[in-house]
């Protein structure tokens, strides 16, 4: 992977879309500068020179560290107030260091302990929990651990904020989660604006009564019938400026004042009538015959189109227009909802959306705004999935740490410390992953020094392990039933790993590896997962469709200081030959190997079903999951596009969904498998995927694919291809 080229490309995009002075552009400049001067090492778990792994870094798209510490931020107003209260000779070389050291004093420790006991603090970044952990250790006579922790933190006290934000309410715990806080939802609502065209239209509609009064006044000057247009567009009827009402001057003056701020097209009826009005102080002597003719035509235009002033036609039209204006604009309703949210703490969620989403002045709140507010709803995960708040495995992974945090913290007896541990975990899970090479692993939660200091205090109780296992099983089934067509995303796999560890389960859960950073090797857990998959899926449709290996040799070797599965890598490379039809990029070649790794491991499905005892539960719902996944695959691959990359991505994602569907179909009897295949054929209209369905039908019937991935008229559907893909013609 060309790291410098990638970073330069991202900088170009930032400059193009956000401008030279944008924060995004500055961050990518920092990446380029760091790579150039050696202060940034791309691919390392400690990419910033002289920086320990536990420091939370700003991580940009693609996993690049910019070099900035997220906990290194300007002092907030409340911190400045505390700093001003300190003695002039308070120790410390920077304001940040003076504050951090203050919270290690007797007075500062009292503040931290009081906030810890009351729960009135917020851990936005893991480092914010560091000194609160120190003072808890000191208060409970763990002096050696506290001093060791301070010694490790001391070198960065001059830069990093190591204390929480005070005054925030406690976050909800347990199985109730939310996708966004009240404060975050308020920001999204404040961003709602009225499009200029809509705002102009609403302004025009509000001005229509003034226009009608202007037309009515000029109509009173007409002698005879009001002007109209005949079928040929010729003006007929009487002429204006022949009769002058007694109160003309007074009404004229009022109208000119009231319409002064109205903007109208200079050649429009409104502009012509108002311009003429301004010239006729008492009569029409200031107007030319041409001017009077334009007034007559303007009256004919509006009367012919909308009816005479006071007519049924014109009255009905204006009532309809005013009803549109009477309805609050979307941005106005959003503003009202922001006000209603003011009754809730910024970092909290909503127990119910009804008080916020109720009608505004008798008008129903638009569904799009209700959706925004629902992101802050505190509810069980299952309810948020049902409400379409959680719409993917990635979003599920965003909320799951709120549950995992409580389960992990339950092993700590002290309730205040348990809450601190849970909030620290939730903050840690918000850290973005780094781009890693050479089989490096992401920094673990227990590598944070203040978390490691608490590990000896965690009692691993059986009831907590059982709760973690139950949560893992429920969440796994939720992910499979809600999003059966998608593979488990890495953040969700990571969270599942944390739950499995808490439950005392040894599950070899594997991550999806990016093709552009693949180094050609796999850690031994990939083979461990494949061994389970070969055993669990033996004799099934999945095993026959993908020709799963029946056994594994167990060969290992050591690379970059870690054991790797030599036999696993070799098997995947050999199997990948089926997808190579010609020459292609190294990324595509890597992709074919990585897809085989997902196939032979079932990308965690077999491991979870087996390790959690989910076979019976899955079998009961497998037909529906299979049908949904296979149908989604056909729909996704048939979406037309002229972009080659988009087409390749569509085929890849569709093939992954196809694989998910075949896994689920393997838990069905043969009759159900055949019936499911039959339902796919009518969905092939307008696609080039008949070979995929024919291939699946052949395997269901007992046939096997040849070495080239074909059988009769069918083909095995793989997502990656080198030298072109058959599904794209």
C-alpha positions in Angstrom: 0.0 0.0 0.0 1.4 3.4 -0.9 0.7 5.3 2.3 2.0 8.6 1.2 0.0 8.5 -2.1 -3.2 7.6 -0.2 -2.7 10.5 2.3 -1.9 12.9 -0.6 -5.1 11.8 -2.3 -7.2 12.4 0.8 -5.6 15.9 1.2 -6.6 16.7 -2.4 -10.2 15.7 -1.6 -10.2 17.8 1.5 -8.9 20.8 -0.4 -11.5 20.2 -3.1 -14.5 19.9 -0.9 -13.7 21.9 2.2 -11.1 24.4 1.2 -7.5 25.1 2.1 -8.3 26.3 5.7 -10.5 23.3 6.7 -9.6 21.2 9.8 -9.8 18.1 7.6 -7.2 19.5 5.2 -4.9 20.5 8.1 -5.2 17.0 9.5 -4.1 15.4 6.2 -1.2 17.9 5.9 -0.1 16.7 9.4 -0.2 13.1 8.2 2.0 14.0 5.1 4.4 16.0 7.2 4.7 13.2 9.8 5.4 10.6 7.2 8.0 12.8 5.5 9.9 13.7 8.7 9.6 10.3 10.3 7.4 11.3 13.3 4.6 9.1 12.0 5.0 5.4 11.3 2.0 4.2 9.3 1.0 0.6 10.1 2.3 0.6 13.7 0.1 0.4 16.8 2.3 3.2 18.1 2.3 5.4 15.0 3.3 8.7 16.7 6.9 9.0 17.8 7.5 9.0 21.6 3.9 8.3 22.3 2.7 5.3 24.3 0.0 3.1 22.8 -2.6 4.0 25.3 -2.9 7.7 24.2 -6.1 8.3 22.2 -5.1 9.7 18.8 -7.0 11.5 16.1 -7.4 8.8 13.4 -8.5 9.8 9.9 -10.2 7.9 7.2 -8.3 4.7 6.3 -6.8 4.4 9.9 -4.1 7.1 9.5 -3.1 8.9 12.7 -2.7 12.6 12.3 -0.3 12.9 15.3 -2.9 14.9 17.4 -3.8 13.7 20.8 -7.6 13.9 21.3 -7.2 14.5 25.1 -5.0 17.5 24.3 -7.6 20.3 24.1 -7.9 23.9 25.1 -9.1 24.6 28.6 -12.9 24.9 29.0 -14.4 27.9 30.8 -15.0 25.9 34.0 -11.3 24.8 34.0 -10.1 28.3 33.5 -12.2 29.3 36.6 -10.5 26.5 38.6 -7.1 27.6 37.3 -7.6 31.2 38.4 -8.4 30.0 41.9 -5.1 28.3 42.3 -2.1 29.9 44.1 0.3 31.8 41.9 3.1 29.3 42.7 1.0 26.2 41.9 3.3 23.5 40.5 3.3 22.8 36.7 4.9 24.0 33.5 1.6 24.4 31.6 -1.9 25.4 32.6 -3.0 21.8 31.8 -0.3 20.3 34.1 -1.2 22.7 36.9 -4.8 21.6 36.7 -3.9 17.9 36.6 -1.6 18.3 39.6 -4.3 20.3 41.4 -6.6 17.3 41.3 -4.0 15.2 43.0 -4.1 17.6 46.0 -6.4 17.1 48.9 -8.8 19.7 47.6 -8.8 18.3 44.1 -9.2 14.7 45.3 -12.3 15.7 47.2 -13.8 17.2 44.1 -13.1 14.0 42.1 -14.4 11.7 44.8 -17.6 13.7 45.3 -18.3 13.6 41.5 -17.5 9.9 41.4 -19.9 9.1 44.2 -22.7 11.2 42.7 -22.0 10.0 39.2 -22.1 13.6 37.9 -19.3 13.4 35.4 -18.7 12.5 31.8 -15.9 10.4 30.3 -15.7 11.6 26.7 -12.2 10.2 26.1 -10.6 7.4 28.0 -7.8 9.6 29.4 -10.5 11.6 31.3 -10.9 8.7 33.7 -7.2 8.5 34.6 -6.9 10.8 37.7 -10.3 9.8 39.0 -9.0 6.2 39.1 -5.9 7.4 40.9 -7.9 9.1 43.7 -10.2 6.1 44.1 -7.1 3.9 44.6 -5.7 6.3 47.1 -9.0 6.6 49.0 -9.2 2.8 49.3 -5.6 2.3 50.4 -4.2 0.9 47.1 -1.3 3.3 47.5 1.3 1.4 45.5 -1.0 0.9 42.5 -1.9 4.6 42.6 1.8 5.7 42.7 2.7 3.4 39.9 -0.2 4.8 37.8 0.8 8.4 38.5 4.4 7.6 37.5 3.2 6.3 34.2 0.9 9.3 33.6 3.3 12.0 34.8 5.2 12.4 31.5 2.1 13.6 29.7 0.3 15.5 32.4 1.5 18.8 30.8 -0.5 18.0 27.6 -3.4 15.7 28.3 -6.7 16.3 30.2 -6.9 13.5 32.7 -10.0 14.6 34.5 -13.7 14.2 33.5 -16.2 16.9 32.6 -18.2 17.7 35.7 -21.9 18.2 36.2 -23.1 15.7 33.6 -25.8 13.3 34.7 -25.2 9.6 34.9 -25.7 7.6 31.7 -28.3 4.8 31.5 -27.0 1.4 32.4 -28.0 -2.2 31.6 -29.9 -3.3 28.5 -31.3 0.1 27.7 -29.3 1.9 25.0 -29.5 5.0 22.8 -27.9 5.8 19.5 -27.3 9.5 20.1 -27.5 11.9 23.1 -30.0 14.7 23.4 -27.2 17.2 22.7 -26.3 15.4 19.5 -29.9 15.3 18.3 -30.3 19.1 19.1 -27.3 19.8 16.8 -28.9 17.8 13.9 -32.2 19.6 14.4 -30.4 23.0 14.4 -28.9 22.1 11.1 -32.3 21.8 9.5 -32.9 24.7 7.2 -35.5 25.8 4.7 -34.3 25.6 1.1 -34.1 29.1 -0.4 -36.7 28.3 -3.1 -39.1 27.1 -0.5 -38.5 30.2 1.7 -39.1 32.5 -1.3 -42.3 30.7 -2.1 -43.6 31.0 1.4 -42.7 34.7 1.4 -44.6 35.2 -1.8 -47.6 33.4 -0.5 -47.6 35.6 2.6 -47.5 38.7 0.4 -50.5 37.7 -1.8 -53.1 39.6 0.3 -51.1 42.8 -0.3 -51.2 42.0 -4.0 -54.9 41.4 -4.0 -55.5 44.8 -2.2 -53.3 46.4 -4.9 -55.4 44.8 -7.7 -58.7 45.7 -5.9 -57.7 49.3 -5.6 -56.8 49.6 -9.3 -60.1 47.8 -10.2 -62.0 50.6 -8.5 -60.6 53.0 -11.1 -62.0 51.0 -14.0 -64.9 52.4 -15.9 -67.2 49.6 -17.2 -66.3 45.9 -17.1 -63.1 44.7 -15.6 -60.3 44.1 -18.1 -59.9 40.4 -19.3 -58.0 38.5 -21.9 -60.0 36.9 -24.8 -59.0 33.6 -26.4 -56.5 35.4 -28.6 -54.8 37.1 -25.7 -56.3 40.5 -26.6 -57.3 42.7 -23.6 -61.0 43.5 -23.5 -63.2 45.4 -21.0 -62.9 48.8 -19.5 -59.9 51.1 -18.8 -58.4 52.0 -15.5 -57.6 55.5 -14.3 -61.2 56.7 -15.3 -62.8 56.7 -11.8 -61.0 57.7 -8.6 -62.3 56.6 -5.2 -62.7 59.3 -2.6 -60.2 57.7 -0.3 -57.7 57.0 -3.0 -54.8 59.1 -1.5 -55.1 57.5 1.9 -55.3 53.9 0.6 -52.5 54.5 -2.0 -50.2 55.8 0.7 -50.9 52.9 3.0 -50.3 50.3 0.3 -47.1 51.9 -0.8 -45.8 51.8 2.7 -46.9 48.2 3.3 -45.4 46.9 0.0 -42.1 48.8 0.3 -40.3 45.7 1.4 -41.8 43.4 -1.2 -39.4 42.2 -3.8 -40.9 41.2 -7.2 -39.8 40.7 -10.8 -39.5 44.1 -12.4 -41.7 43.0 -15.3 -44.3 41.2 -13.2 -47.8 42.3 -12.6 -47.1 43.3 -9.0 -44.1 45.5 -9.9 -46.0 47.3 -12.8 -49.1 48.0 -10.6 -47.0 49.3 -7.7 -44.9 51.5 -10.0 -47.9 53.0 -11.5 -49.5 53.5 -8.0 -46.4 55.5 -6.9 -46.9 57.9 -9.8 -50.7 58.5 -9.2 -50.8 60.7 -6.1 -54.3 62.0 -7.0 -54.9 61.0 -10.6 -53.1 59.6 -13.6 -51.7 62.7 -15.1 -48.1 61.4 -14.4 -48.7 58.3 -16.4 -48.3 57.9 -20.2 -50.9 56.1 -22.3 -48.4 53.2 -22.5 -48.3 53.1 -18.7 -52.1 53.0 -18.4 -52.1 50.2 -21.0 -49.7 48.2 -18.9 -51.9 48.6 -15.8 -54.9 47.5 -17.9 -53.0 44.4 -19.1 -51.7 43.6 -15.6 -55.3 43.6 -14.3 -56.4 41.5 -17.3 -53.6 39.0 -16.6 -54.4 38.5 -12.9 -58.2 38.6 -13.3 -58.1 36.1 -16.1 -55.8 33.7 -14.2 -57.2 34.0 -10.6 -60.5 35.7 -10.9 -61.7 39.2 -9.9 -61.0 40.5 -6.3 -63.5 39.0 -3.9 -64.7 36.4 -6.4 -65.2 32.8 -5.3 -62.3 31.6 -7.5 -59.8 34.1 -6.1 -61.0 33.6 -2.5 -60.7 29.8 -2.7 -57.2 30.1 -4.2 -56.0 32.5 -1.4 -57.4 30.3 1.3 -55.5 27.3 -0.1 -52.3 29.3 -0.3 -52.7 30.7 3.2 -53.2 27.2 4.6 -49.8 26.3 3.2 -48.2 29.3 4.8 -50.0 28.6 8.1 -48.2 25.3 8.4 -44.9 25.9 10.1 -41.9 25.3 8.0 -39.8 22.2 8.6 -37.0 24.3 10.1 -39.5 26.1 12.4 -40.8 22.8 13.7 -37.2 21.7 14.3 -36.6 24.8 16.3 -39.6 24.1 18.5 -38.3 20.5 19.0 -34.9 21.9 20.1 -36.7 24.0 22.7 -38.6 20.9 24.0 -35.3 19.0 24.2 -34.0 21.7 26.5 -35.9 20.0 29.3 -33.5 17.0 29.1 -29.8 16.9 30.1 -27.4 17.2 27.1 -25.8 13.7 27.5 -28.9 11.8 28.4 -31.4 10.0 26.2 -35.2 10.2 25.9 -37.4 7.8 27.9 -40.1 8.6 25.3 -40.2 10.7 22.1 -43.8 11.7 22.5 -43.2 14.9 24.5 -40.7 16.1 21.8 -42.5 14.8 18.7 -46.1 16.0 19.6 -47.9 18.3 17.2 -46.7 21.9 16.7 -49.6 24.4 16.7 -51.9 21.6 15.6 -49.6 20.4 12.8 -48.1 17.0 12.7 -44.3 16.8 13.0 -42.7 15.6 9.7 -41.5 11.9 9.9 -38.0 13.0 8.9 -37.7 15.0 12.1 -39.3 12.2 14.2 -36.5 9.9 12.9 -33.9 12.4 14.1 -35.3 12.5 17.6 -35.8 8.8 17.8 -32.0 8.4 17.7 -32.0 9.6 21.3 -34.6 7.2 22.4 -33.5 5.0 25.3 -34.9 1.5 24.7 -33.8 -2.1 24.4 -31.7 -2.9 21.3 -34.5 -5.1 19.9 -36.9 -2.1 20.0 -34.4 0.2 18.3 -33.9 -2.4 15.5 -37.7 -2.7 15.1 -38.0 1.1 14.9 -35.3 1.2 12.2 -33.1 3.3 14.4 -30.5 0.6 14.3 -30.2 -0.1 10.5 -27.1 -2.2 10.1 -24.5 -4.3 12.0 -22.2 -1.2 12.1 -24.9 0.8 13.9 -25.6 -2.2 16.2 -21.9 -2.2 17.1 -22.1 1.5 18.0 -24.7 0.9 20.8 -23.6 -2.5 22.0 -20.7 -1.1 24.1 -23.4 0.5 26.4 -24.5 -3.0 27.3 -21.0 -4.6 27.3 -19.7 -1.9 29.6 -22.2 -2.6 32.3 -21.5 -6.4 32.1 -17.8 -5.9 32.3 -18.1 -3.4 35.2 -20.4 -5.8 37.1 -17.3 -7.7 38.2 -16.3 -4.7 40.4 -18.0 -4.6 43.8 -17.7 -0.9 44.5 -20.7 0.7 42.7 -19.0 4.0 42.0 -15.9 2.4 40.6 -18.0 0.1 38.6 -19.8 3.0 37.0 -16.4 4.7 36.2 -15.2 1.5 34.6 -18.3 1.2 32.5 -18.0 4.8 31.2 -14.3 4.4 30.5 -15.1 1.3 28.4 -17.8 3.1 26.5 -15.3 5.9 25.8 -12.6 3.5 24.7 -15.0 1.8 22.2 -15.4 5.2 20.5 -11.7 5.2 19.6 -11.2 4.8 15.9 -9.1 1.8 14.7 -5.6 2.4 13.3 -4.3 1.0 10.0 -2.1 -1.9 11.1 0.5 -4.0 9.2 2.6 -7.0 10.0 -0.1 -8.7 12.1 -0.1 -5.9 14.7 -3.2 -5.8 16.9 -5.3 -2.8 18.0 -4.7 -1.5 21.5 -6.8 -3.4 24.0 -8.9 -1.9 26.8 -6.8 -3.4 29.6 -3.7 -1.8 28.1 -4.9 1.6 29.4 -2.7 2.0 32.6 -5.7 3.1 34.7 -7.7 0.2 33.6 -4.9 -2.3 34.1 -4.6 -0.9 37.7 -8.2 -2.0 38.4 -7.9 -5.5 36.9 -6.8 -7.2 40.2 -10.0 -5.7 41.8 -12.3 -7.4 39.3 -13.9 -10.6 40.7 -15.0 -12.9 37.9 -18.4 -14.1 39.1 -20.4 -16.9 37.5 -23.6 -14.9 37.3 -21.9 -12.1 35.4 -20.4 -14.7 33.0 -23.8 -16.2 32.4 -25.3 -12.7 31.8 -22.5 -12.0 29.2 -23.1 -15.3 27.5 -26.9 -14.6 27.3 -26.3 -11.1 25.9 -23.9 -12.5 23.3 -26.4 -15.1 22.2 -29.3 -12.6 22.0 -27.2 -10.0 20.2 -25.9 -12.6 17.7 -29.4 -13.8 16.9 -30.5 -10.1 16.6 -27.7 -9.4 14.1 -28.5 -12.5 12.1 -32.3 -11.9 12.0 -32.2 -8.1 11.4 -29.3 -8.1 8.9 -29.0 -11.6 7.5 -27.5 -10.5 4.2 -24.5 -8.7 5.7 -21.3 -10.2 7.2 -20.6 -9.3 10.8 -18.6 -6.0 10.7 -15.3 -5.7 12.5 -16.6 -3.4 15.3 -19.4 -5.9 16.1 -16.9 -8.8 16.0 -14.7 -6.8 18.5 -17.6 -6.3 20.8 -18.6 -10.0 20.5 -15.0 -10.8 21.5 -15.3 -8.7 24.6 -18.6 -10.4 25.6 -17.1 -13.9 24.9 -14.1 -13.1 27.1 -16.4 -11.9 29.9 -18.5 -15.1 29.5 -15.4 -17.3 29.7 -15.8 -18.6 26.2 -12.8 -19.2 23.9 -14.3 -18.3 20.5 -11.8 -17.7 17.6 -13.7 -14.7 16.1 -12.0 -13.3 13.0 -12.0 -9.9 11.5 -12.5 -8.8 7.9 -9.1 -7.9 6.5 -8.7 -5.1 4.0 -7.4 -6.3 0.7 -5.0 -3.4 0.2 -3.1 -4.1 3.5 -3.1 -7.9 3.4 0.4 -9.3 4.0 -0.3 -12.9 2.8 -0.5 -14.5 6.2 -3.1 -15.3 8.8 -2.9 -15.7 12.6 -3.7 -19.2 14.0 -7.2 -18.1 15.1 -8.3 -18.2 11.4 -7.4 -21.9 11.2 -9.0 -22.5 14.6 -12.2 -20.9 13.2 -11.9 -23.0 10.0 -11.5 -26.2 12.0 -14.8 -25.5 13.8 -16.5 -24.5 10.5 -15.4 -27.8 8.8 -16.8 -29.8 11.7 -20.1 -27.9 12.2 -20.9 -27.7 8.4 -19.7 -31.1 7.4 -22.1 -32.8 5.0 -24.3 -29.7 4.6 -25.2 -27.7 1.6 -22.6 -25.0 2.5 -19.8 -27.6 2.7 -20.8 -29.0 -0.7 -21.3 -25.7 -2.4 -17.9 -24.3 -1.3 -16.1 -27.6 -1.1 -15.0 -27.1 2.5 -11.8 -28.8 3.6 -12.5 -31.8 5.7 -9.4 -31.5 7.8 -6.5 -29.2 8.6 -2.8 -30.1 9.0 -2.1 -27.6 11.7 1.2 -26.3 10.2 2.4 -23.0 11.8 5.3 -20.7 11.3 6.5 -17.5 13.0 6.4 -14.1 11.3 6.9 -10.7 12.9 7.1 -12.5 16.3 3.7 -14.1 16.0 2.6 -17.6 15.1 0.8 -17.8 11.8 -1.3 -20.6 10.2 0.9 -21.7 7.3 -1.5 -24.4 6.1 -4.5 -22.0 6.2 -2.8 -19.4 4.1 -1.7 -22.1 1.6 -5.2 -23.6 1.3 -6.8 -20.1 0.8 -4.3 -19.2 -1.9 -4.8 -22.5 -3.8 -8.6 -22.2 -3.6 -8.5 -18.6 -4.9 -7.2 -19.7 -8.3 -10.8 -20.4 -9.3 -11.5 -16.6 -9.3 -8.5 -15.7 -11.5 -9.4 -15.4 -15.2 -6.5 -13.2 -16.2 -4.1 -10.5 -15.0 -5.3 -8.0 -12.4 -4.2 -5.8 -9.6 -2.5 -7.0 -6.4 -5.5 -5.8 -4.4 -7.8 -8.0 -6.5 -5.5 -11.0 -6.0 -5.5 -10.4 -2.3 -9.3 -10.1 -2.3 -9.7 -13.6 -3.9 -7.5 -15.1 -1.1 -9.3 -13.2 1.7 -12.7 -14.2 0.3 -11.6 -17.9 0.6 -10.6 -17.2 4.2 -14.2 -15.9 4.9 -15.6 -19.0 3.1 -13.7 -21.6 5.0 -14.4 -19.9 8.4 -18.0 -18.9 7.5 -16.8 -15.6 8.8 -17.8 -16.4 12.4 -21.2 -17.8 11.8 -20.3 -21.4 12.5 -18.2 -20.4 15.5 -21.0 -18.4 17.1 -23.7 -21.0 16.3 -21.6 -23.8 17.7 -20.1 -22.0 20.7 -23.3 -20.5 21.9 -25.6 -23.5 21.2 -27.8 -21.6 18.7 -28.4 -24.5 16.2 -32.0 -25.1 17.3 -32.9 -21.5 17.4 -31.4 -20.8 14.0 -33.0 -23.9 12.4 -36.4 -22.6 13.3 -36.0 -19.4 11.4 -33.4 -20.4 8.8 -35.8 -20.6 5.8 -36.8 -17.0 6.1 -33.2 -15.8 6.6 -32.0 -17.8 3.6 -34.8 -16.4 1.4 -34.1 -12.8 2.5 -30.3 -13.1 2.0 -30.5 -14.8 -1.4 -33.1 -12.4 -2.8 -31.2 -9.4 -1.5 -28.1 -10.7 -3.3 -29.9 -10.9 -6.6 -31.4 -7.4 -6.2 -28.1 -5.8 -5.2 -26.2 -7.3 -8.1 -28.8 -6.3 -10.7 -28.8 -2.5 -9.8 -27.6 -0.8 -13.0 -24.5 1.4 -12.8 -22.0 2.8 -15.3 -19.3 3.0 -12.8 -16.9 0.0 -13.0 -15.8 0.2 -9.4 -19.4 0.5 -8.1 -20.4 -2.5 -10.2 -17.5 -4.6 -8.8 -18.4 -3.6 -5.2 -22.1 -4.5 -5.9 -21.1 -8.0 -7.2 -18.8 -8.5 -4.2 -21.4 -7.5 -1.6 -24.0 -9.5 -3.3 -21.8 -12.6 -3.4 -21.2 -12.2 0.4 -24.9 -12.0 0.9 -25.3 -15.1 -1.3 -22.9 -16.9 1.0 -24.8 -15.9 4.1 -28.0 -17.2 2.5 -26.4 -20.6 1.7 -25.2 -20.8 5.3 -28.8 -20.3 6.5 -30.2 -22.7 3.8 -27.9 -25.4 5.1 -30.0 -25.6 8.3 -33.1 -26.4 6.1 -34.2 -29.7 4.8 -33.8 -30.6 1.1 -37.4 -29.9 0.2 -37.1 -26.4 1.7 -33.8 -25.9 -0.1 -35.4 -26.8 -3.5 -38.5 -24.6 -2.9 -36.2 -21.7 -2.0 -34.3 -22.1 -5.2 -37.5 -22.2 -7.2 -38.6 -18.8 -5.7 -35.3 -17.2 -7.0 -35.9 -17.9 -10.6 -38.7 -15.3 -11.1 -36.3 -12.8 -9.6 -33.8 -13.2 -12.4 -35.6 -11.0 -14.9 -33.3 -8.4 -16.3 -30.2 -9.9 -14.6 -27.2 -12.0 -15.8 -27.3 -14.2 -12.7 -29.0 -17.2 -14.0 -25.8 -19.2 -13.7 -25.6 -18.5 -10.0 -29.1 -19.9 -9.4 -28.4 -22.8 -11.7 -25.3 -23.6 -9.8 -27.1 -23.5 -6.4 -29.9 -25.7 -7.8 -27.4 -28.3 -9.0 -25.7 -28.5 -5.6 -29.0 -28.9 -3.9 -29.8 -31.7 -6.3 -26.6 -33.5 -5.3 -24.0 -32.3 -7.9 -20.6 -30.8 -7.2 -18.7 -28.0 -8.8 -15.7 -28.8 -10.9 -12.2 -27.3 -10.3 -13.2 -24.3 -12.5 -16.2 -23.6 -10.3 -18.8 -24.7 -12.9 -21.4 -27.5 -12.9 -23.8 -28.1 -15.8 -25.1 -24.6 -16.7 -24.3 -23.2 -13.3 -21.4 -21.4 -11.7 -20.2 -20.9 -8.1 -20.8 -17.3 -7.2 -17.7 -15.7 -5.7 -17.4 -12.0 -5.0 -13.8 -11.2 -6.1 -12.4 -11.8 -9.6 -9.1 -11.2 -11.3 -9.2 -10.3 -14.9 -12.9 -9.6 -14.9 -16.0 -11.2 -13.4 -18.5 -13.4 -15.1 -21.5 -11.7 -13.4 -20.5 -8.5 -15.2 -20.3 -10.1 -18.6 
